[in-house]
């Protein structure tokens, strides 16, 4: 935009110097794109505002081995119905607020889990991390995320700063839980729907990956169907 303004100014000066007639007013200047940090933060807030989504989550290097889970999730108050793999074992996990139940394999028996056994804060805490985004940069090119063309952004997250800006004690607790999993200052990669994606996916947060500084224990969360109906 600076170059366009300079060109317009030079045109006015040259016309004045040569005695040329008045110059037609220039059209509106092209809008300046928002900083990458604002783009990513806006996508995170939009997903949180949708209230629910179909989620796929993967935690590498957990105490029982890799953890994979997928299913519908309501973000506030938290509820989820997940199909999971814990290490090498299949399971179903249901969460409603602070209560959680687990059913292993083909067992018909649901076991009540102790409070805090399911790290729901790692998921919901990530959606309160926008105030801690740092050094955000858009990476060149396009990538495919579950069939959606995507733009990739990278940076770091200062979870202590995000906690200081938390809207309440519940969000602060979830950010603490997230920091316990991925360190207080993880690297992040976020994939957003590209400008040429379908309208509903354009600019939407498709996937978020948080990696501790040491590299082990990365958390990757994919999001689909934001705002899907939940009981």
Backbone as CSV, one residue per row, in Angstrom:
resi,resn,N_x,N_y,N_z,CA_x,CA_y,CA_z,C_x,C_y,C_z
1,UNK,0.839,-1.193,0.000,0.000,0.000,0.000,0.876,1.246,0.000
2,UNK,2.060,1.170,0.663,2.957,2.315,0.711,3.404,2.691,-0.695
3,UNK,3.695,1.696,-1.536,4.117,1.945,-2.911,2.985,2.607,-3.702
4,UNK,1.736,2.165,-3.494,0.604,2.746,-4.217,0.415,4.220,-3.843
5,UNK,0.557,4.526,-2.545,0.407,5.908,-2.105,1.517,6.781,-2.669
6,UNK,2.754,6.245,-2.711,3.875,6.999,-3.264,3.652,7.275,-4.743
7,UNK,3.143,6.286,-5.484,2.887,6.473,-6.912,1.833,7.561,-7.128
8,UNK,0.778,7.550,-6.302,-0.267,8.566,-6.436,0.285,9.958,-6.152
9,UNK,1.142,10.061,-5.133,1.730,11.349,-4.782,2.615,11.865,-5.909
10,UNK,3.420,10.968,-6.508,4.283,11.373,-7.616,3.458,11.850,-8.802
11,UNK,2.323,11.195,-9.061,1.478,11.609,-10.172,0.964,13.027,-9.968
12,UNK,0.562,13.352,-8.750,0.086,14.707,-8.446,1.193,15.719,-8.649
13,UNK,2.406,15.413,-8.152,3.534,16.338,-8.271,3.888,16.558,-9.731
14,UNK,3.939,15.479,-10.519,4.300,15.612,-11.924,3.275,16.439,-12.684
15,UNK,1.992,16.222,-12.393,0.957,17.012,-13.056,1.091,18.485,-12.720
16,UNK,1.415,18.773,-11.466,1.568,20.167,-11.049,2.760,20.806,-11.751
17,UNK,3.850,20.015,-11.903,5.057,20.559,-12.519,4.894,20.763,-14.006
18,UNK,4.116,19.983,-14.705,3.986,20.072,-16.160,2.747,20.838,-16.577
19,UNK,1.941,21.276,-15.622,0.750,22.028,-15.960,-0.369,21.160,-16.479
20,UNK,-0.298,19.878,-16.272,-1.355,18.987,-16.728,-2.620,19.248,-15.930
21,UNK,-3.741,18.768,-16.482,-5.020,18.976,-15.830,-5.120,18.176,-14.544
22,UNK,-6.250,18.309,-13.856,-6.437,17.611,-12.583,-6.457,16.099,-12.790
23,UNK,-5.987,15.409,-11.808,-5.919,13.956,-11.848,-7.182,13.391,-11.220
24,UNK,-7.760,12.380,-11.870,-8.942,11.739,-11.305,-8.582,11.102,-9.982
25,UNK,-9.471,11.189,-9.015,-9.155,10.604,-7.705,-8.924,9.104,-7.836
26,UNK,-7.943,8.633,-7.081,-7.618,7.203,-7.097,-8.730,6.414,-6.424
27,UNK,-8.881,5.157,-6.837,-9.859,4.285,-6.202,-9.419,3.940,-4.795
28,UNK,-10.274,3.252,-4.059,-9.924,2.895,-2.683,-8.694,2.000,-2.641
29,UNK,-7.820,2.272,-1.689,-6.602,1.470,-1.542,-6.972,0.059,-1.112
30,UNK,-6.160,-0.891,-1.554,-6.395,-2.281,-1.171,-6.284,-2.419,0.349
31,UNK,-7.171,-3.218,0.913,-7.164,-3.402,2.361,-5.866,-4.076,2.796
32,UNK,-5.316,-3.605,3.882,-4.104,-4.198,4.422,-4.485,-5.473,5.184
33,UNK,-3.896,-6.614,4.841,-4.264,-7.844,5.550,-3.863,-7.757,7.020
34,UNK,-4.644,-8.358,7.897,-4.295,-8.318,9.323,-3.027,-9.105,9.597
35,UNK,-2.343,-8.807,10.673,-1.134,-9.560,11.027,-1.461,-11.043,11.233
36,UNK,-0.507,-11.942,10.932,-0.759,-13.370,11.114,-1.228,-13.731,12.520
37,UNK,-0.693,-13.045,13.528,-1.108,-13.339,14.902,-2.603,-13.090,15.081
38,UNK,-3.118,-12.004,14.498,-4.549,-11.706,14.609,-5.392,-12.706,13.829
39,UNK,-4.868,-13.167,12.698,-5.594,-14.148,11.890,-5.794,-15.440,12.678
40,UNK,-4.699,-15.952,13.267,-4.783,-17.204,14.022,-5.640,-17.018,15.273
41,UNK,-5.426,-15.921,16.004,-6.207,-15.674,17.218,-7.694,-15.579,16.895
42,UNK,-8.040,-14.929,15.782,-9.440,-14.818,15.403,-10.056,-16.166,15.079
43,UNK,-9.290,-17.044,14.423,-9.796,-18.380,14.103,-10.002,-19.208,15.363
44,UNK,-9.097,-19.080,16.325,-9.240,-19.807,17.591,-10.472,-19.323,18.339
45,UNK,-10.660,-18.004,18.404,-11.825,-17.466,19.110,-13.125,-17.856,18.414
46,UNK,-13.109,-17.884,17.077,-14.319,-18.258,16.338,-14.713,-19.698,16.642
47,UNK,-13.732,-20.587,16.720,-14.040,-21.977,17.043,-14.593,-22.086,18.455
48,UNK,-13.970,-21.398,19.403,-14.486,-21.418,20.773,-15.915,-20.879,20.814
49,UNK,-16.191,-19.849,20.019,-17.525,-19.275,19.997,-18.563,-20.193,19.376
50,UNK,-18.125,-21.133,18.514,-19.066,-22.073,17.900,-19.661,-23.013,18.933
51,UNK,-18.927,-23.243,20.029,-19.478,-24.005,21.152,-19.306,-25.501,21.087
52,UNK,-19.094,-26.056,19.893,-18.948,-27.508,19.765,-18.251,-27.813,18.445
53,UNK,-17.766,-29.040,18.325,-17.109,-29.468,17.093,-16.888,-30.976,17.162
54,UNK,-16.620,-31.540,15.999,-16.153,-32.929,15.962,-14.626,-32.869,16.016
55,UNK,-14.063,-33.563,16.989,-12.648,-33.414,17.316,-11.913,-34.723,17.104
56,UNK,-10.697,-34.622,16.610,-9.775,-35.760,16.612,-8.494,-35.296,17.292
57,UNK,-8.074,-36.025,18.318,-6.923,-35.602,19.120,-5.902,-36.723,19.197
58,UNK,-4.642,-36.334,19.196,-3.549,-37.293,19.320,-2.505,-36.716,20.262
59,UNK,-2.164,-37.481,21.286,-1.117,-37.095,22.234,0.001,-38.112,22.127
60,UNK,1.172,-37.664,21.741,2.319,-38.553,21.612,3.101,-38.589,22.916
61,UNK,3.608,-39.771,23.250,4.483,-39.883,24.403,3.801,-39.784,25.737
62,UNK,2.524,-40.187,25.839,1.836,-40.191,27.121,2.351,-41.309,28.016
63,UNK,1.946,-41.357,29.294,2.454,-42.371,30.218,2.074,-43.796,29.818
64,UNK,0.988,-43.966,29.054,0.583,-45.300,28.604,0.870,-45.498,27.124
65,UNK,1.684,-44.629,26.537,1.925,-44.682,25.110,1.057,-43.666,24.396
66,UNK,1.071,-43.684,23.071,0.277,-42.713,22.313,-1.211,-42.825,22.637
67,UNK,-1.879,-41.695,22.650,-3.318,-41.642,22.909,-3.987,-41.010,21.688
68,UNK,-5.017,-41.657,21.181,-5.801,-41.118,20.065,-7.263,-41.109,20.483
69,UNK,-7.978,-40.085,20.117,-9.399,-40.003,20.467,-10.116,-39.168,19.424
70,UNK,-11.373,-39.513,19.163,-12.161,-38.731,18.214,-13.636,-38.836,18.574
71,UNK,-14.373,-37.775,18.261,-15.805,-37.774,18.519,-16.324,-36.367,18.737
72,UNK,-17.636,-36.227,18.943,-18.224,-34.905,19.161,-17.876,-34.355,20.543
73,UNK,-17.644,-33.058,20.590,-17.251,-32.395,21.843,-18.031,-31.099,21.987
74,UNK,-18.625,-30.899,23.159,-19.204,-29.598,23.514,-18.187,-28.903,24.401
75,UNK,-17.894,-27.652,24.082,-16.782,-26.974,24.747,-17.155,-26.357,26.083
76,UNK,-18.391,-25.869,26.242,-18.764,-25.209,27.492,-20.266,-25.326,27.728
77,UNK,-20.682,-26.028,28.802,-19.876,-26.859,29.695,-19.386,-28.092,28.956
78,UNK,-18.228,-28.582,29.325,-17.559,-29.600,28.532,-18.313,-30.918,28.583
79,UNK,-18.453,-31.532,27.406,-19.024,-32.870,27.286,-18.428,-33.500,26.043
80,UNK,-18.215,-34.810,26.070,-17.613,-35.497,24.930,-18.024,-36.954,24.928
81,UNK,-18.091,-37.517,23.734,-18.349,-38.940,23.549,-17.298,-39.426,22.551
82,UNK,-16.247,-40.039,23.052,-15.049,-40.287,22.257,-14.767,-41.775,22.078
83,UNK,-14.323,-42.118,20.892,-13.719,-43.411,20.638,-12.215,-43.220,20.734
84,UNK,-11.558,-44.033,21.545,-10.157,-43.771,21.860,-9.295,-45.025,21.721
85,UNK,-8.014,-44.769,21.550,-6.997,-45.813,21.617,-5.984,-45.365,22.658
86,UNK,-5.822,-46.165,23.699,-4.884,-45.856,24.786,-3.736,-46.849,24.676
87,UNK,-2.614,-46.394,24.136,-1.537,-47.340,23.863,-1.984,-48.294,22.772
88,UNK,-2.193,-49.568,23.133,-2.664,-50.563,22.169,-4.103,-50.987,22.438
89,UNK,-4.769,-50.371,23.396,-6.112,-50.797,23.793,-7.167,-49.828,23.278
90,UNK,-8.242,-50.379,22.731,-9.360,-49.553,22.312,-10.270,-49.248,23.489
91,UNK,-10.944,-48.125,23.430,-11.804,-47.721,24.545,-12.822,-46.706,24.063
92,UNK,-13.835,-46.515,24.873,-14.768,-45.408,24.718,-14.697,-44.557,25.975
93,UNK,-14.776,-43.273,25.778,-14.683,-42.335,26.896,-15.849,-41.359,26.793
94,UNK,-16.566,-41.180,27.888,-17.632,-40.188,27.953,-17.318,-39.212,29.081
95,UNK,-17.496,-37.951,28.781,-17.207,-36.906,29.758,-18.393,-35.961,29.809
96,UNK,-18.789,-35.595,31.017,-19.845,-34.609,31.222,-19.419,-33.730,32.383
97,UNK,-18.909,-32.556,32.060,-18.386,-31.683,33.111,-17.159,-32.301,33.755
98,UNK,-17.195,-32.464,35.075,-16.073,-33.054,35.796,-16.162,-34.573,35.908
99,UNK,-17.256,-35.162,35.433,-17.449,-36.608,35.535,-17.029,-37.279,34.235
100,UNK,-16.360,-38.438,34.350,-15.892,-39.162,33.175,-16.031,-40.657,33.408
101,UNK,-16.309,-41.380,32.303,-16.464,-42.828,32.359,-15.652,-43.458,31.233
102,UNK,-15.194,-44.665,31.458,-14.350,-45.385,30.507,-14.899,-46.792,30.316
103,UNK,-14.936,-47.238,29.042,-15.283,-48.619,28.739,-14.197,-49.164,27.826
104,UNK,-13.509,-50.209,28.274,-12.391,-50.770,27.530,-12.864,-51.858,26.582
105,UNK,-12.282,-51.857,25.370,-12.548,-52.909,24.401,-14.031,-53.130,24.188
106,UNK,-14.426,-54.421,24.150,-15.831,-54.754,23.954,-16.600,-54.919,25.238
107,UNK,-16.027,-54.505,26.348,-16.689,-54.654,27.639,-17.981,-53.841,27.674
108,UNK,-18.994,-54.405,28.331,-20.235,-53.670,28.490,-20.263,-52.820,29.739
109,UNK,-19.201,-52.855,30.513,-19.167,-52.167,31.801,-18.453,-50.822,31.686
110,UNK,-19.131,-49.778,32.152,-18.528,-48.455,32.217,-17.909,-48.256,33.599
111,UNK,-16.680,-47.754,33.626,-15.996,-47.482,34.885,-15.929,-45.970,35.098
112,UNK,-16.320,-45.539,36.284,-16.213,-44.106,36.620,-14.742,-43.781,36.854
113,UNK,-14.262,-42.736,36.232,-12.868,-42.337,36.358,-12.719,-41.271,37.434
114,UNK,-11.586,-41.266,38.125,-11.370,-40.215,39.121,-11.278,-38.847,38.467
115,UNK,-11.594,-37.832,39.224,-11.546,-36.451,38.719,-10.151,-36.146,38.189
116,UNK,-10.103,-35.531,37.032,-8.830,-35.147,36.439,-8.164,-36.223,35.617
117,UNK,-8.755,-37.427,35.547,-8.124,-38.516,34.807,-8.131,-38.258,33.307
118,UNK,-9.143,-37.549,32.813,-9.216,-37.204,31.394,-8.800,-35.743,31.252
119,UNK,-7.699,-35.471,30.539,-7.165,-34.098,30.487,-7.953,-33.194,29.548
120,UNK,-9.215,-32.909,29.912,-10.039,-32.073,29.043,-9.470,-30.657,28.943
121,UNK,-8.714,-30.236,29.938,-8.119,-28.911,29.891,-7.145,-28.748,28.751
122,UNK,-6.525,-29.862,28.315,-5.593,-29.788,27.199,-6.297,-29.365,25.920
123,UNK,-7.562,-29.745,25.811,-8.333,-29.371,24.629,-8.932,-27.981,24.780
124,UNK,-9.707,-27.779,25.831,-10.360,-26.488,25.992,-9.356,-25.390,26.329
125,UNK,-8.271,-25.749,27.016,-7.241,-24.753,27.308,-6.618,-24.192,26.047
126,UNK,-6.459,-25.036,25.025,-5.873,-24.568,23.771,-6.709,-23.465,23.133
127,UNK,-8.009,-23.490,23.376,-8.879,-22.480,22.790,-8.911,-21.187,23.599
128,UNK,-8.186,-21.152,24.716,-8.022,-19.917,25.494,-6.595,-19.380,25.377
129,UNK,-5.818,-19.946,24.454,-4.392,-19.614,24.391,-4.078,-18.437,23.477
130,UNK,-5.093,-17.874,22.802,-4.824,-16.822,21.819,-4.009,-15.643,22.376
131,UNK,-4.243,-15.163,23.629,-3.446,-14.032,24.109,-1.958,-14.345,24.253
132,UNK,-1.583,-15.629,24.248,-0.181,-15.986,24.402,0.551,-16.253,23.104
133,UNK,-0.099,-16.060,21.954,0.566,-16.327,20.676,1.728,-15.358,20.468
134,UNK,2.847,-15.901,20.006,4.047,-15.097,19.790,4.721,-15.506,18.478
135,UNK,5.347,-14.521,17.811,6.182,-14.777,16.622,5.427,-15.588,15.565
136,UNK,4.185,-15.228,15.327,3.361,-15.976,14.382,3.755,-15.596,12.959
137,UNK,3.925,-16.603,12.108,4.311,-16.368,10.716,3.508,-17.281,9.800
138,UNK,3.045,-16.732,8.693,2.377,-17.543,7.677,3.435,-18.205,6.808
139,UNK,3.279,-19.498,6.571,4.235,-20.242,5.762,3.755,-20.283,4.311
140,UNK,4.687,-20.304,3.362,4.286,-20.267,1.951,3.633,-21.570,1.504
141,UNK,2.848,-21.466,0.438,2.255,-22.653,-0.155,0.925,-23.022,0.472
142,UNK,0.363,-24.111,-0.025,-0.908,-24.655,0.440,-0.713,-26.098,0.860
143,UNK,-1.484,-26.537,1.835,-1.457,-27.919,2.285,-2.878,-28.452,2.314
144,UNK,-2.999,-29.760,2.371,-4.304,-30.398,2.426,-4.548,-30.916,3.840
145,UNK,-5.664,-30.514,4.437,-6.049,-31.006,5.760,-7.426,-31.639,5.633
146,UNK,-7.439,-32.956,5.588,-8.703,-33.697,5.453,-9.531,-33.206,4.274
147,UNK,-8.845,-32.979,3.155,-9.532,-32.575,1.939,-9.789,-31.096,1.801
148,UNK,-9.356,-30.287,2.764,-9.569,-28.837,2.715,-8.231,-28.149,2.435
149,UNK,-8.141,-27.288,1.418,-6.898,-26.540,1.208,-6.644,-25.615,2.394
150,UNK,-5.405,-25.610,2.862,-5.106,-24.919,4.120,-3.834,-24.088,4.014
151,UNK,-3.792,-23.046,4.826,-2.597,-22.231,5.028,-2.029,-22.594,6.393
152,UNK,-0.718,-22.752,6.455,-0.055,-23.165,7.705,0.610,-21.954,8.357
153,UNK,0.374,-21.821,9.670,1.002,-20.767,10.476,1.822,-21.418,11.581
154,UNK,2.943,-20.807,11.918,3.788,-21.324,12.990,4.136,-20.212,13.972
155,UNK,4.545,-20.615,15.162,4.946,-19.661,16.185,5.118,-20.371,17.510
156,UNK,5.024,-19.632,18.583,5.093,-20.192,19.931,3.909,-19.659,20.748
157,UNK,3.680,-20.311,21.875,2.597,-19.885,22.768,3.170,-19.681,24.168
158,UNK,2.990,-18.501,24.699,3.355,-18.210,26.090,2.112,-18.497,26.939
159,UNK,2.054,-19.710,27.498,0.861,-20.099,28.241,0.714,-19.326,29.549
160,UNK,1.824,-18.837,30.103,1.729,-18.002,31.308,1.032,-16.682,30.976
161,UNK,1.355,-16.101,29.815,0.693,-14.863,29.400,-0.777,-15.118,29.103
162,UNK,-1.067,-16.262,28.461,-2.470,-16.603,28.196,-3.235,-16.779,29.496
163,UNK,-2.586,-17.379,30.486,-3.243,-17.576,31.781,-3.549,-16.240,32.445
164,UNK,-2.592,-15.298,32.343,-2.802,-13.982,32.950,-3.988,-13.259,32.318
165,UNK,-4.289,-13.580,31.048,-5.401,-12.947,30.355,-6.655,-13.809,30.358
166,UNK,-6.646,-14.915,31.103,-7.783,-15.839,31.103,-9.049,-15.136,31.587
167,UNK,-10.199,-15.445,30.977,-11.444,-14.765,31.356,-11.993,-15.172,32.717
168,UNK,-11.433,-16.223,33.326,-11.925,-16.662,34.630,-11.085,-17.804,35.173
169,UNK,-11.358,-18.232,36.399,-10.539,-19.281,37.020,-10.635,-20.619,36.300
170,UNK,-11.779,-20.938,35.687,-11.892,-22.208,34.966,-10.932,-22.243,33.786
171,UNK,-10.898,-21.161,33.017,-9.980,-21.107,31.870,-8.532,-21.152,32.334
172,UNK,-8.233,-20.476,33.459,-6.867,-20.501,33.981,-6.451,-21.913,34.370
173,UNK,-7.362,-22.659,34.994,-7.061,-24.044,35.376,-6.808,-24.900,34.149
174,UNK,-7.582,-24.702,33.089,-7.399,-25.488,31.868,-6.074,-25.166,31.197
175,UNK,-5.676,-23.902,31.233,-4.380,-23.535,30.669,-3.240,-24.144,31.486
176,UNK,-3.413,-24.234,32.813,-2.413,-24.905,33.640,-2.291,-26.374,33.245
177,UNK,-3.438,-27.019,32.989,-3.425,-28.422,32.596,-2.735,-28.601,31.243
178,UNK,-3.007,-27.679,30.330,-2.352,-27.727,29.029,-0.845,-27.553,29.171
179,UNK,-0.424,-26.600,30.006,1.008,-26.380,30.220,1.677,-27.613,30.818
180,UNK,0.949,-28.340,31.661,1.504,-29.555,32.230,1.753,-30.638,31.195
181,UNK,1.000,-30.598,30.097,1.174,-31.591,29.039,2.216,-31.185,28.011
182,UNK,2.214,-29.927,27.619,3.048,-29.535,26.474,4.086,-28.467,26.822
183,UNK,4.333,-28.214,28.102,5.311,-27.243,28.596,4.724,-25.834,28.553
184,UNK,5.278,-24.912,29.345,4.706,-23.563,29.419,4.888,-22.728,28.157
185,UNK,5.802,-23.119,27.263,6.041,-22.309,26.059,6.233,-23.223,24.846
186,UNK,5.177,-23.930,24.446,5.320,-24.852,23.314,5.373,-24.121,21.980
187,UNK,5.974,-24.786,21.019,5.830,-24.340,19.633,4.437,-24.741,19.144
188,UNK,3.907,-23.987,18.191,2.610,-24.380,17.655,2.621,-24.299,16.134
189,UNK,1.773,-25.117,15.543,1.453,-25.029,14.119,-0.063,-25.029,14.013
190,UNK,-0.599,-24.089,13.278,-2.051,-24.007,13.079,-2.334,-24.019,11.584
191,UNK,-3.318,-24.821,11.194,-3.752,-24.876,9.797,-5.134,-24.241,9.693
192,UNK,-5.250,-23.216,8.856,-6.513,-22.521,8.646,-6.969,-22.729,7.210
193,UNK,-8.284,-22.767,7.004,-8.807,-22.882,5.653,-8.288,-21.778,4.763
194,UNK,-7.800,-22.149,3.576,-7.203,-21.183,2.653,-8.276,-20.282,2.031
195,UNK,-7.872,-19.138,1.450,-8.845,-18.255,0.810,-9.643,-18.927,-0.310
196,UNK,-9.082,-19.979,-0.924,-9.804,-20.667,-1.997,-10.562,-21.893,-1.491
197,UNK,-10.659,-22.064,-0.171,-11.461,-23.163,0.381,-12.942,-22.821,0.264
198,UNK,-13.791,-23.836,0.444,-15.234,-23.595,0.431,-15.597,-22.571,1.507
199,UNK,-16.688,-21.851,1.282,-17.038,-20.726,2.154,-17.019,-21.035,3.631
200,UNK,-17.605,-22.158,4.048,-17.671,-22.479,5.476,-16.304,-22.796,6.055
201,UNK,-15.370,-23.237,5.217,-14.034,-23.620,5.706,-13.019,-22.492,5.591
202,UNK,-13.345,-21.431,4.882,-12.389,-20.356,4.633,-12.022,-19.661,5.939
203,UNK,-10.746,-19.685,6.285,-10.278,-19.038,7.508,-10.557,-19.808,8.776
204,UNK,-11.166,-20.984,8.668,-11.527,-21.766,9.858,-10.307,-22.515,10.397
205,UNK,-10.238,-22.648,11.725,-9.182,-23.452,12.338,-9.471,-24.927,12.060
206,UNK,-8.589,-25.562,11.290,-8.761,-26.960,10.903,-7.986,-27.905,11.803
207,UNK,-6.787,-27.474,12.180,-5.921,-28.348,12.988,-4.967,-27.474,13.785
208,UNK,-4.643,-27.926,14.992,-3.708,-27.218,15.869,-2.761,-28.236,16.477
209,UNK,-1.476,-27.945,16.405,-0.459,-28.839,16.976,0.415,-28.055,17.931
210,UNK,0.567,-28.574,19.150,1.421,-27.962,20.167,2.547,-28.931,20.486
211,UNK,3.787,-28.436,20.453,4.951,-29.280,20.665,5.828,-28.695,21.773
212,UNK,6.131,-29.472,22.815,7.058,-28.996,23.837,8.411,-28.680,23.214
213,UNK,9.165,-27.840,23.898,10.470,-27.445,23.373,11.357,-28.650,23.113
214,UNK,11.238,-29.694,23.919,12.057,-30.889,23.722,11.594,-31.772,22.587
215,UNK,10.386,-31.540,22.068,9.889,-32.297,20.928,9.018,-33.482,21.273
216,UNK,9.128,-34.058,22.472,8.332,-35.227,22.848,7.008,-34.778,23.470
217,UNK,5.969,-35.589,23.275,4.686,-35.291,23.896,3.861,-34.284,23.155
218,UNK,3.958,-34.250,21.819,3.186,-33.283,21.041,1.699,-33.614,21.089
219,UNK,0.878,-32.573,21.092,-0.580,-32.701,21.075,-1.086,-32.124,19.764
220,UNK,-1.832,-32.923,19.010,-2.415,-32.474,17.747,-3.917,-32.640,17.826
221,UNK,-4.650,-31.580,17.493,-6.110,-31.602,17.569,-6.680,-31.102,16.246
222,UNK,-7.544,-31.915,15.638,-8.255,-31.512,14.440,-9.688,-31.150,14.770
223,UNK,-10.248,-30.196,14.023,-11.604,-29.717,14.293,-12.431,-29.756,13.010
224,UNK,-13.623,-30.310,13.105,-14.553,-30.351,11.982,-15.963,-30.053,12.486
225,UNK,-16.839,-29.670,11.593,-18.236,-29.424,11.918,-18.435,-28.499,13.127
226,UNK,-17.804,-27.336,13.135,-18.022,-26.426,14.275,-19.499,-26.092,14.429
227,UNK,-19.954,-26.106,15.692,-21.347,-25.791,15.975,-22.296,-26.965,15.797
228,UNK,-21.781,-28.188,15.671,-22.677,-29.330,15.481,-23.562,-29.505,16.704
229,UNK,-24.810,-29.964,16.518,-25.724,-30.105,17.660,-25.216,-31.123,18.663
230,UNK,-25.318,-30.777,19.929,-24.933,-31.679,21.014,-26.085,-31.735,22.009
231,UNK,-26.298,-32.910,22.621,-27.370,-33.004,23.635,-27.052,-32.183,24.861
